[in-house]
Amino acid sequence: MDILDTADDVLAVSLSDRITGDELDRIMDRLDAIMAHHDKVHVFVQTHSIDGIELKGLGAYMARAMPLLGKLNRFGRVAVVADQAWIRAATKLESAVLPFISYRVFEPQDRDAALAWVSGTGD
């Protein structure tokens, strides 16, 4: 996992292979830091060849993530760049469940456009 250098109000991560509990903790730590300083948080996630999520640490992540349901109004733009159709489809399903958050799904060749959009500098 890489945390990408972006605007202060953007959580930008690149994930590949298996997502670990430690990576989820790092994402949550970064999200907490952004939320402490900004009213709106925008999210950019780039995935490559995800083959699963490590179950160890998933419970702790869920415990940290559940309170975010009460803060959904603090999320702005969410861009997901994925090389796998199942991740793009899951993101579209999530966006249907959370219609007041602005989601866009991108293929890898459109990564730069996705990052510009989520940062507020693109269409």
C-alpha positions in Angstrom: 0.0 0.0 0.0 1.1 3.5 -0.8 -0.4 6.7 0.6 -0.2 9.2 -2.2 0.8 12.8 -1.8 -2.2 14.9 -2.6 -4.2 18.0 -1.4 -4.7 18.1 2.4 -8.4 17.2 2.2 -7.8 14.1 0.0 -7.1 10.6 1.3 -5.3 8.9 -1.6 -4.2 5.3 -1.5 -2.9 2.8 -3.9 -3.5 -0.9 -3.0 -2.5 -4.1 -4.6 -2.6 -7.8 -4.0 -3.9 -8.7 -0.5 -5.1 -5.9 1.8 -3.8 -6.3 5.3 -5.1 -5.2 8.7 -2.0 -3.0 9.1 -2.9 -1.2 5.8 -6.5 -0.7 7.0 -5.1 0.8 10.2 -2.9 3.2 8.2 -5.9 4.3 6.1 -8.0 4.9 9.1 -5.2 6.9 10.8 -4.8 9.1 7.7 -8.6 9.5 7.5 -8.8 10.6 11.1 -6.0 13.1 10.6 -7.8 14.6 7.6 -11.1 14.8 9.3 -9.6 16.6 12.2 -8.6 19.5 9.9 -11.3 19.5 7.2 -15.1 19.6 7.0 -15.1 17.6 3.8 -12.9 14.7 2.9 -12.4 13.4 -0.6 -11.1 9.9 -1.3 -9.0 8.4 -4.1 -8.4 4.7 -4.2 -6.4 2.9 -6.8 -6.4 -0.9 -6.8 -4.3 -3.4 -8.7 -4.9 -7.1 -8.8 -6.7 -7.3 -5.4 -6.9 -11.0 -4.4 -8.5 -10.6 -1.0 -8.5 -8.9 2.4 -6.7 -10.4 5.4 -9.2 -11.4 8.0 -6.8 -10.6 10.9 -7.4 -7.0 11.9 -10.7 -6.7 10.0 -12.7 -6.7 13.2 -10.7 -3.7 14.6 -11.1 -1.9 11.3 -14.9 -2.4 11.3 -15.0 -1.1 14.9 -13.2 2.1 13.7 -15.2 2.4 10.5 -18.7 2.0 11.9 -18.8 5.5 13.6 -18.1 7.0 10.1 -21.7 6.1 9.2 -22.8 9.0 11.3 -20.3 11.3 9.5 -21.2 10.4 5.9 -22.1 14.0 5.2 -18.4 14.8 5.6 -17.4 12.8 2.6 -17.3 14.6 -0.8 -15.9 13.1 -4.0 -14.8 9.4 -4.1 -12.8 8.2 -7.0 -12.0 4.5 -7.5 -9.5 3.4 -10.1 -9.6 -0.4 -10.5 -8.2 -2.8 -13.0 -10.7 -5.5 -12.0 -14.4 -5.3 -13.0 -15.6 -6.8 -9.7 -14.2 -3.8 -7.8 -15.7 -1.3 -10.2 -19.0 -3.1 -9.9 -18.8 -3.2 -6.1 -18.0 0.5 -6.1 -21.1 1.3 -8.2 -23.2 -0.7 -5.8 -21.8 1.2 -2.9 -22.5 4.5 -4.6 -26.1 3.5 -5.1 -26.5 2.8 -1.4 -24.8 6.2 -0.5 -26.3 8.5 -3.2 -25.4 11.8 -1.4 -21.7 11.0 -1.8 -20.3 11.8 -5.3 -18.7 8.6 -6.6 -16.9 8.0 -9.9 -15.3 4.8 -11.1 -12.4 4.8 -13.5 -10.3 2.3 -15.4 -6.5 2.4 -14.9 -5.8 4.5 -18.1 -7.9 7.3 -16.6 -6.0 7.5 -13.3 -4.8 11.1 -13.8 -8.4 12.3 -14.6 -9.7 10.5 -11.5 -7.1 12.1 -9.3 -7.8 15.6 -10.8 -11.6 15.1 -10.3 -11.3 14.0 -6.7 -8.9 16.8 -6.0 -11.4 19.3 -7.5 -9.1 20.4 -10.4 -10.8 18.3 -13.1 -14.2 17.7 -14.6 
